[in-house]
């Protein structure tokens, strides 16, 4: 039914550009067009309340993708075909609209629940296939009878452009957040890191940190970024008594007693024999000198610690903390319960007076800077929505705390040095003005075999939405683990920071050397890694047939990681039971790499050299060509896709990069040609050591690295040219003469 190019509500149908988005739309729904393809959608009610659920209309027989909060802190994806497949707390909904029953061309409609004044919205479906939206303030005293800008709707022909364009419009319309591309990127993103969490958990200590840094350095993959996770702070826990059995969850009853480090990192008076450093500064300055660390971050929760601050403690009284007990919304309660949230509800939280939160952050962060700390990871950020009753509602509270936090980061640290965590609610996302990194999944759980595939799939899908506002953080992983390569390849194509949480001495350096250069830097891809277009509406975790492909770009090449993620999602009754030996098959194509024209540039033949890391094979393919790939559960491969260009009319050449690295093309900086009467000379500039590879349709006369002639190998069967770059070389200019 082609009604108009602009979003319009007529005869109970919501149509955008002639595409029917919703049927049977109720009469209280209001549409406010913004452009030819976009609009705000809202509703009115005869009653005032702090929480409304409005019906939007019916969705049936369409492929859809939801990103929803399955825990207070975290999102996962779900695919389906009707309104009943849409879970509570959905924060992004993408629909595929076919041109016709037999058409292969798809267009897309996106629904984004947003912030409307003091109300936050989310989407959900019901058993009648109706799409609903919920608006809530988080405070019984803050009520309304209408929300006219609760949902943003947009339409487009390109799914990733659609998300990007939609977020650009919302950035201007809301004025409460900024996009990733405009933010300052913390320097630690480009250096290999080590996090203490899974190495020690809360038992982290100075000697253990030194041992871990030493073993990574001795193995040839030195950490240049250190994150000291939970366990360094001065806390008390009245719910954990010495000599009594440990009660699971009681750790979340701990509260911050002061902003300083605990006695593991500070020598107490009259403790001359203590092995502890004199203070945190002495320790951090020492390990920076010894291990050439560039960045040291420490962990803290948004409210100081899990249970907030100790009320009435000598060093916390200036922040006026009051014990409050979280109140959970019906949307959260309908999804998966979480031990951290349940425990905080049981033990209460010492909540800092909102009028004192700026002082608290400034005191904490200025102290950390005085101790040679470079930045922070700030956890448990979504807790605010549960304590907002009587504190001006969840929107005002989130905005107030976020502004105070980001102001303190900007004032005290030099490098926009913050990693946000447990912050996947739109309360946090749409209030991020400066923070550039945010965790994109639930925690890494090394002991849970089902969590490995979930983790990779969740981050990839969440990055479709989250990646427009942040560099998605993939969390840490063990390099010595059954799923280590699975996680490592995901980080290589994720466009993210790379850090492990290995116990000291427990490393797989074969895997680490494929991620980390000898100087400690990593080959980070340009964009957040996201699922390929043909994966958007498939379930690579539970459909028993689909592989997950994650695409990205480097300066000169594209890259596609392929993963067998089959298993189960949380809260699902049956998992896909695939034998470890059974394989799934699929195809990988240069066309899987979106925006490839950014890498191909001029002189491109239209063909690509595709290198499989797993097999070592190099294939020449047209852009729409494909290769078969077969993988067992928790197996993966990564394909480097390089444009084959014509030089000097006859030479067809494509630089692949360092073939010993998972993201081979990430090593390349530029590929240029210089021709004269003596012939054609191609210069490839890059960094890192190992085996440089390139596709060449003819054997070159000679090759040099940084003006020094070097031996090379050329295989006429697959046209693969290889040159060994010595480990002593950090950056290089390879000249290939024809």
C-alpha positions in Angstrom: 0.0 0.0 0.0 2.0 3.0 -1.3 0.6 6.0 0.6 3.5 8.5 0.7 7.2 8.8 1.0 6.9 10.3 4.5 5.9 8.3 7.6 2.1 8.4 7.8 -0.6 6.9 10.0 -3.7 6.2 7.9 -6.6 3.8 8.2 -4.9 2.0 11.1 -1.6 1.4 9.3 1.8 3.0 9.8 3.6 3.2 6.5 7.0 4.6 5.7 8.0 5.2 2.1 5.2 2.8 1.0 6.4 0.1 3.3 3.9 -1.1 5.9 5.6 -1.0 9.3 2.6 -1.7 11.6 -1.0 -2.8 11.1 -4.0 -2.2 13.4 -2.5 0.8 15.0 -4.7 2.1 17.9 -6.3 5.5 17.8 -4.2 7.0 20.6 -1.0 6.6 18.7 0.6 9.9 17.5 3.1 10.1 14.6 5.4 13.2 14.3 7.3 13.0 11.0 10.9 14.3 11.0 12.0 13.6 7.4 10.9 11.6 4.4 11.9 8.4 6.1 11.8 9.1 9.9 9.4 10.0 12.6 8.8 10.0 16.3 5.9 7.8 17.5 4.1 8.3 20.8 0.8 7.8 22.5 -1.7 9.5 24.8 -3.7 8.1 27.7 -6.7 9.3 29.8 -4.8 8.5 33.0 -1.6 9.9 34.4 1.0 7.4 35.7 4.7 6.9 36.3 4.5 3.9 34.0 2.5 3.2 30.9 2.3 0.3 28.4 0.9 1.4 25.0 0.0 -0.9 22.1 1.6 0.3 18.8 0.2 -2.2 16.2 0.6 -5.7 14.8 3.8 -7.1 13.3 3.5 -10.4 11.4 5.4 -12.4 8.8 8.5 -10.3 8.7 12.1 -11.1 9.6 13.1 -9.1 12.7 16.1 -8.6 15.0 15.7 -7.4 18.6 18.4 -6.3 21.0 17.0 -6.6 24.5 18.1 -6.5 28.1 18.0 -10.0 29.5 19.7 -8.7 32.7 19.6 -5.3 34.2 23.1 -4.6 32.8 23.3 -6.6 29.5 21.6 -7.1 26.1 21.5 -10.1 23.9 19.9 -10.5 20.4 16.8 -12.4 19.4 15.5 -13.0 15.9 11.9 -13.8 15.0 9.0 -13.1 12.6 6.2 -11.5 14.6 5.3 -9.3 17.5 5.2 -12.2 19.9 8.9 -12.8 19.3 9.9 -9.4 20.7 11.0 -9.6 24.4 10.4 -7.1 27.1 13.1 -4.5 27.4 13.9 -4.4 23.7 16.1 -1.4 23.0 16.5 -1.8 19.2 14.2 -3.5 16.7 15.2 -4.0 13.1 12.7 -5.2 10.5 13.4 -6.5 7.0 10.9 -5.3 4.4 11.0 -7.2 1.1 10.1 -5.4 -2.2 7.9 -8.4 -3.0 7.5 -12.1 -2.3 10.2 -13.1 -4.9 12.4 -10.1 -4.6 15.9 -10.5 -3.4 16.2 -6.9 -2.6 15.6 -5.9 1.1 14.8 -2.6 2.7 14.8 -2.0 6.5 12.8 -0.3 9.2 14.2 0.5 12.6 12.4 1.2 15.8 14.5 2.8 18.6 12.9 3.5 22.0 14.4 6.7 23.3 14.2 9.2 26.2 11.3 11.5 26.2 11.7 14.2 28.9 11.7 12.4 32.3 10.6 9.1 30.8 12.5 6.2 29.3 10.9 3.9 26.8 11.4 0.3 25.7 9.7 -2.1 23.3 8.0 -5.4 23.9 5.6 -7.8 22.1 2.5 -9.7 23.3 0.9 -13.0 22.4 -1.4 -11.2 19.9 1.6 -10.2 17.8 1.2 -6.6 18.9 4.2 -4.4 19.4 4.0 -2.4 22.6 6.1 0.2 24.2 6.6 0.9 27.8 7.4 4.4 29.2 8.5 4.8 32.9 10.0 7.5 35.1 11.3 5.3 37.9 9.6 7.6 40.5 6.0 7.3 41.5 5.9 11.1 41.9 6.8 11.7 38.3 3.7 11.0 36.2 2.4 11.8 32.7 -0.6 11.1 30.5 1.3 11.1 27.2 4.7 10.4 25.6 4.8 11.8 22.1 8.4 11.2 21.3 8.9 7.7 22.9 9.9 5.8 19.7 12.0 6.8 16.8 11.2 5.1 13.5 13.3 5.2 10.3 13.5 3.5 7.0 16.4 2.8 4.6 18.0 0.5 2.0 21.2 -0.3 3.8 21.0 -1.7 7.3 24.2 -0.2 8.7 23.7 3.2 7.1 20.1 3.1 8.5 21.4 2.6 12.1 24.1 5.2 11.6 21.8 7.8 10.1 19.2 7.2 12.8 21.7 7.7 15.6 22.9 10.9 13.9 19.3 12.2 13.8 18.8 11.3 17.5 22.1 12.9 18.5 20.7 16.2 17.2 17.1 15.7 18.4 17.9 14.5 21.9 21.1 16.5 22.5 22.0 14.1 25.4 24.7 12.0 23.8 27.4 12.1 21.1 28.5 9.6 18.5 31.6 7.4 18.7 33.2 9.1 15.7 33.3 12.5 17.4 34.8 11.2 20.7 38.4 11.2 21.8 39.8 7.6 21.7 41.8 6.5 24.8 45.3 5.5 23.8 45.1 2.1 25.6 42.9 0.8 22.8 45.9 0.3 20.6 48.1 -1.6 23.1 47.9 -5.1 24.5 46.5 -5.3 28.0 46.2 -7.6 31.0 43.4 -7.4 33.5 43.7 -8.9 37.0 40.1 -10.1 37.4 40.1 -13.8 36.2 43.8 -14.1 37.3 43.1 -13.3 40.9 39.5 -12.1 41.4 39.4 -10.0 44.6 42.6 -11.6 45.8 44.6 -9.4 43.5 47.9 -8.3 45.1 51.1 -6.5 44.2 53.4 -9.6 43.8 50.8 -11.4 41.7 50.6 -8.4 39.4 54.3 -8.3 39.0 54.4 -12.0 38.3 51.8 -11.7 35.6 53.4 -8.8 33.9 56.8 -10.6 34.0 55.5 -13.8 32.4 53.8 -11.9 29.5 56.9 -9.9 28.9 59.2 -12.9 28.9 56.9 -14.7 26.5 57.3 -11.9 23.9 53.9 -10.3 24.2 54.4 -7.6 26.8 51.4 -5.9 28.3 51.4 -2.1 27.9 48.0 -1.6 29.5 47.2 -2.9 33.0 43.7 -2.9 34.5 43.7 -3.6 38.3 40.2 -4.9 38.8 38.1 -5.3 41.9 40.2 -6.0 45.0 42.4 -3.0 45.4 40.0 -0.7 47.3 39.4 -0.1 51.0 36.1 -1.8 51.7 34.2 -3.4 54.6 31.6 -6.1 54.4 29.4 -6.7 57.5 27.8 -9.7 55.8 31.1 -11.7 55.6 32.4 -12.6 59.0 35.8 -14.1 59.5 35.5 -17.8 60.3 32.0 -18.1 58.9 31.1 -20.0 55.7 31.0 -17.9 52.6 27.5 -17.0 51.4 27.2 -16.6 47.6 26.2 -13.1 46.8 27.4 -11.6 50.0 30.4 -10.1 48.2 27.9 -7.6 46.8 27.2 -6.3 50.3 30.7 -4.8 50.6 30.9 -1.0 50.9 33.6 1.5 50.3 35.2 2.8 53.5 37.6 5.4 51.9 38.8 6.4 48.5 42.3 5.0 49.2 43.8 1.6 48.5 43.6 -1.3 51.0 46.4 -2.7 53.1 47.6 -5.0 50.3 48.7 -1.9 48.4 49.6 0.3 51.3 51.9 -0.3 54.2 50.2 0.4 57.6 52.1 2.3 60.3 54.3 0.1 62.5 54.4 -2.6 59.8 58.0 -2.5 59.0 58.1 -6.2 57.9 55.1 -5.8 55.6 55.7 -6.8 52.0 53.2 -4.2 50.9 54.5 -1.1 49.0 54.5 2.1 50.9 51.5 3.2 48.9 49.7 2.7 45.5 51.9 5.3 43.9 55.1 3.5 44.8 53.8 0.3 43.4 52.4 1.7 40.1 55.5 3.9 39.4 57.6 0.8 40.0 55.7 -1.5 37.6 55.6 1.3 35.0 59.3 1.6 35.0 60.0 -2.2 35.2 57.6 -3.3 32.6 57.3 -0.3 30.3 53.6 0.1 31.0 52.0 3.0 29.2 48.6 2.9 31.0 47.4 1.7 34.4 43.6 1.8 35.0 41.8 0.7 38.2 38.3 -0.5 38.7 35.5 1.1 40.8 31.7 1.0 40.8 29.6 4.0 39.8 28.6 4.3 43.5 32.2 3.6 44.7 31.7 -0.2 45.4 28.9 -2.7 44.8 27.2 -1.8 48.0 28.0 1.9 47.7 29.7 3.7 50.6 29.7 2.9 54.3 27.1 5.2 55.9 28.6 7.2 58.8 32.2 6.1 58.2 34.8 8.7 59.1 36.1 9.1 55.5 32.7 8.9 53.8 30.5 11.2 55.8 31.3 14.2 53.6 29.4 12.4 50.8 26.3 11.9 53.0 25.6 8.3 51.9 22.2 6.9 52.8 21.2 3.2 52.7 18.6 2.6 50.0 17.1 -0.7 48.7 16.7 -1.1 44.9 13.2 -1.2 43.4 13.1 -3.2 40.2 10.8 -2.4 37.2 8.4 -5.1 35.9 10.3 -5.3 32.7 13.5 -6.3 34.5 11.7 -8.8 36.7 10.2 -10.5 33.7 13.6 -11.3 32.3 16.7 -13.0 33.8 17.5 -12.5 37.5 21.0 -11.6 38.4 22.9 -12.5 41.6 24.6 -9.1 41.8 21.3 -7.3 41.6 19.4 -9.7 43.9 22.2 -9.3 46.4 22.2 -5.5 46.3 18.5 -5.7 46.8 19.0 -7.8 49.9 21.9 -5.9 51.5 21.1 -2.4 50.3 23.3 0.3 48.8 25.0 3.2 50.5 23.9 5.8 47.9 25.9 9.0 47.7 23.9 12.2 48.0 23.4 13.3 44.3 24.5 16.8 45.4 27.8 15.3 46.6 28.5 13.0 43.7 30.7 15.5 41.8 32.8 16.0 44.9 33.1 12.2 45.3 34.2 11.6 41.8 36.6 14.5 41.8 38.1 13.4 45.2 38.5 9.8 44.0 39.9 10.6 40.6 42.3 13.3 41.7 43.6 10.9 44.4 44.1 8.2 41.8 46.0 10.7 39.5 48.2 11.5 42.5 49.0 7.8 42.7 50.1 7.6 39.0 46.9 6.0 37.8 45.9 6.8 34.2 42.2 5.9 34.1 39.3 3.9 35.4 36.8 1.2 34.5 33.5 2.2 36.0 31.1 -0.7 36.7 27.5 -1.3 37.8 26.3 1.9 36.0 22.7 0.8 35.4 22.1 0.6 39.2 20.7 4.1 39.1 17.4 3.1 37.6 16.6 1.0 40.7 17.2 3.8 43.2 15.6 6.7 41.4 12.4 6.8 43.4 12.5 10.0 45.4 15.6 11.2 43.6 13.9 12.9 40.6 13.4 9.8 38.5 15.7 7.6 36.5 16.4 10.1 33.6 17.4 13.0 35.8 19.5 10.8 38.1 21.3 9.1 35.2 22.0 12.5 33.5 23.2 14.0 36.8 25.6 11.1 37.6 26.8 10.7 34.0 27.6 14.4 33.7 29.4 14.4 37.1 31.4 11.3 36.1 32.4 12.5 32.7 33.3 16.0 34.0 35.6 14.4 36.6 37.3 12.2 34.0 37.9 15.2 31.8 39.2 17.3 34.7 41.5 14.7 36.2 42.7 12.3 33.4 44.5 13.3 30.2 43.1 10.7 27.7 39.4 10.4 28.1 40.5 7.4 30.2 37.3 5.5 31.1 35.8 2.1 30.3 32.1 2.0 31.0 30.7 -1.3 32.2 27.3 -2.8 33.1 25.9 0.1 31.3 23.8 -1.3 28.4 20.5 0.4 29.4 19.5 3.3 27.2 19.5 5.4 30.4 23.3 5.2 30.1 23.7 5.0 26.4 21.7 8.1 25.5 23.5 10.1 28.2 27.0 9.4 27.0 28.6 12.7 25.9 32.3 11.8 26.3 32.8 8.2 27.3 34.2 6.4 24.3 34.4 2.7 25.4 31.7 0.5 26.9 31.4 -3.2 27.5 29.2 -4.8 24.9 28.4 -8.1 26.6 27.9 -10.0 29.8 31.1 -11.0 31.6 33.6 -13.5 30.2 33.0 -16.8 32.1 35.9 -19.1 31.6 34.3 -22.0 33.5 31.0 -22.0 31.6 31.3 -23.9 28.3 28.0 -22.5 27.0 29.1 -18.9 27.6 31.9 -18.8 25.0 29.8 -18.8 21.9 27.1 -16.6 23.5 29.8 -14.0 24.3 31.1 -13.6 20.7 27.6 -13.6 19.2 26.2 -11.1 21.7 29.0 -8.6 21.3 28.7 -8.8 17.5 25.0 -8.1 17.4 25.0 -5.6 20.2 27.7 -3.6 18.3 25.1 -2.8 15.6 23.5 -0.4 18.0 26.1 0.2 20.7 28.9 0.7 18.2 27.4 4.0 17.0 28.0 5.5 20.5 31.0 3.6 21.8 34.0 1.4 20.8 32.5 -1.9 22.1 34.6 -3.5 24.7 34.8 -7.3 24.3 36.0 -8.0 27.8 39.0 -10.1 28.8 39.7 -13.7 28.0 42.1 -16.5 28.9 44.7 -17.2 26.2 45.1 -20.7 27.6 41.6 -22.1 27.2 39.6 -24.5 25.0 38.0 -21.4 23.4 41.0 -19.2 23.4 41.4 -18.9 19.6 37.7 -18.4 19.2 37.9 -15.3 21.5 41.2 -14.1 20.1 39.9 -14.1 16.5 36.8 -12.2 17.7 39.0 -9.5 19.2 41.1 -9.4 16.1 38.1 -8.5 13.9 36.2 -6.6 16.7 37.9 -3.2 16.3 38.3 -3.2 20.1 40.9 -3.2 22.7 42.7 -6.5 23.3 43.4 -7.7 26.8 43.6 -11.0 28.6 43.2 -12.1 32.2 45.6 -15.0 32.3 46.9 -16.3 35.5 50.7 -15.7 35.8 52.6 -18.3 33.8 49.4 -19.7 32.2 49.5 -18.4 28.6 49.3 -19.7 25.1 51.9 -17.5 23.3 51.2 -19.1 20.0 47.8 -17.4 20.1 49.0 -14.2 21.7 51.7 -13.7 19.1 48.9 -13.6 16.4 47.3 -10.7 18.2 50.2 -8.7 19.7 53.3 -7.3 18.0 56.7 -7.5 19.8 56.4 -3.9 20.9 53.1 -4.6 22.7 50.8 -2.9 20.1 47.8 -4.6 18.5 46.4 -4.4 14.9 43.1 -2.8 15.7 40.5 -2.7 12.9 38.7 0.6 12.0 35.2 0.0 13.1 33.1 -2.0 15.6 32.9 -5.6 14.3 29.3 -6.4 13.3 27.5 -9.4 11.7 27.5 -9.5 7.9 24.3 -8.5 6.2 23.2 -12.1 5.5 23.6 -12.9 9.2 21.4 -10.1 10.6 18.2 -12.1 10.8 19.7 -15.6 11.6 20.3 -17.1 15.0 23.9 -18.4 14.9 23.6 -19.7 18.5 20.5 -21.8 18.3 19.3 -22.5 14.8 21.6 -25.5 14.2 22.6 -24.3 10.7 24.1 -20.8 10.6 27.6 -19.6 11.0 28.3 -16.1 12.3 30.3 -13.8 10.1 31.8 -10.6 11.6 33.1 -8.0 9.1 35.5 -5.0 9.5 37.8 -2.8 7.6 41.5 -1.8 7.9 43.2 1.1 6.1 43.9 -1.0 3.0 41.9 -4.2 3.4 38.8 -5.8 4.7 38.5 -8.7 7.2 35.8 -11.3 7.9 35.8 -13.6 10.9 33.7 -16.7 10.7 32.5 -18.6 13.8 30.5 -21.6 14.7 28.6 -20.3 17.8 26.0 -23.1 18.0 24.9 -23.7 21.6 22.2 -21.9 23.6 21.2 -18.4 24.8 20.4 -17.7 28.4 16.8 -18.4 29.5 16.2 -20.9 26.6 14.8 -24.3 27.5 16.7 -26.3 24.9 20.1 -25.9 23.5 21.3 -27.1 20.2 23.2 -30.3 20.9 25.8 -30.5 18.2 28.5 -33.0 18.5 31.9 -31.3 18.7 33.0 -33.2 15.6 30.0 -32.1 13.5 30.5 -29.3 11.1 28.4 -26.4 9.7 29.1 -25.1 6.2 28.6 -21.7 4.8 30.1 -19.2 2.4 32.3 -16.2 2.8 32.6 -13.4 0.2 34.4 -10.1 -0.3 30.8 -8.7 -0.5 30.5 -9.5 3.3 32.7 -6.4 3.9 30.6 -3.3 4.0 32.1 0.0 2.8 34.8 -1.9 1.0 35.3 1.1 -1.3 37.1 2.9 1.6 39.9 0.3 1.2 39.7 -0.4 -2.6 40.2 3.2 -3.8 41.4 3.8 -7.4 42.8 1.3 -9.9 40.8 -1.6 -8.5 40.1 -4.4 -10.9 36.9 -5.4 -9.0 38.6 -8.7 -7.9 40.0 -9.4 -4.4 42.8 -11.6 -3.0 41.2 -13.6 -0.1 43.5 -15.2 2.4 42.3 -17.8 4.9 44.3 -17.8 8.1 43.2 -21.3 9.0 44.2 -23.0 5.7 46.9 -20.5 4.5 45.2 -20.5 1.0 45.0 -17.4 -1.2 42.2 -17.2 -3.7 41.3 -14.6 -6.3 37.6 -13.8 -6.2 35.3 -11.3 -7.8 33.4 -9.1 -5.3 30.3 -11.2 -5.4 32.3 -14.5 -5.5 32.5 -16.8 -2.5 34.4 -19.5 -0.8 33.1 -22.5 1.2 33.9 -22.7 4.8 33.2 -25.6 7.2 33.7 -25.3 11.0 33.0 -27.4 14.1 31.5 -25.9 17.2 33.8 -23.2 18.7 36.0 -23.3 15.6 36.7 -20.2 13.6 38.6 -18.8 10.6 39.5 -15.3 9.6 39.7 -14.1 6.0 41.7 -11.1 4.9 40.1 -9.4 1.8 42.5 -7.2 -0.2 41.6 -5.3 -3.4 43.6 -6.4 -6.5 44.7 -3.2 -8.2 46.3 -2.5 -11.6 49.7 -0.8 -11.6 51.6 0.3 -14.7 48.8 -1.2 -16.9 50.1 -4.8 -16.5 50.9 -5.5 -12.8 48.0 -6.8 -10.7 48.8 -6.6 -7.1 47.2 -6.8 -3.6 49.0 -6.5 -0.3 47.6 -9.0 2.2 49.7 -8.0 5.2 51.3 -10.0 8.0 50.1 -13.6 7.4 51.2 -14.7 10.9 48.6 -12.3 12.5 44.9 -12.9 12.7 44.1 -9.5 11.3 46.8 -9.7 8.6 45.7 -6.5 6.8 45.8 -4.5 10.0 49.6 -4.2 9.6 49.3 -2.2 6.4 49.5 1.6 6.4 49.7 2.5 2.7 50.1 0.8 -0.7 51.5 3.1 -3.4 53.1 2.8 -6.9 56.0 4.6 -8.3 56.8 4.1 -12.0 59.7 5.2 -14.2 61.6 4.1 -17.2 63.2 1.3 -15.2 59.9 -0.3 -14.4 57.1 -0.4 -11.8 57.9 -0.2 -8.1 55.2 -0.8 -5.5 55.8 0.5 -1.9 54.0 -1.1 0.9 54.3 0.6 4.3 53.3 -1.1 7.6 54.4 -2.3 11.0 55.2 -5.5 12.8 57.3 -8.6 12.1 56.7 -11.9 10.5 55.7 -13.2 7.1 54.5 -10.4 4.7 52.2 -11.7 2.0 50.8 -10.2 -1.2 49.0 -11.4 -4.4 51.0 -10.6 -7.6 50.1 -11.7 -11.1 53.7 -11.8 -12.0 57.0 -12.5 -10.3 58.8 -9.3 -9.2 62.5 -8.7 -10.1 63.5 -7.8 -6.5 62.2 -6.8 -3.1 63.7 -4.7 -0.3 62.8 -3.8 3.3 63.7 -0.3 4.4 66.1 0.0 1.4 67.8 -3.3 2.2 67.5 -6.0 -0.5 65.7 -9.1 0.9 65.1 -12.6 -0.4 61.5 -13.4 -1.4 59.4 -16.4 -2.4 56.9 -16.4 -5.2 54.4 -19.2 -5.9 53.1 -19.1 -9.4 50.3 -21.5 -8.6 48.4 -19.1 -6.4 50.4 -16.0 -7.2 51.5 -15.6 -3.6 54.5 -13.4 -2.9 56.0 -13.7 0.6 58.9 -11.8 2.4 60.1 -12.4 5.9 60.3 -9.2 8.0 62.8 -9.6 10.9 61.7 -9.4 14.5 64.0 -6.4 14.9 62.0 -4.3 12.5 59.0 -2.3 14.0 57.9 -0.3 10.9 58.8 -1.0 7.3 58.7 0.2 3.7 58.7 -2.8 1.4 59.7 -1.9 -2.2 58.6 -4.5 -4.8 60.2 -3.9 -8.2 58.9 -5.2 -11.5 
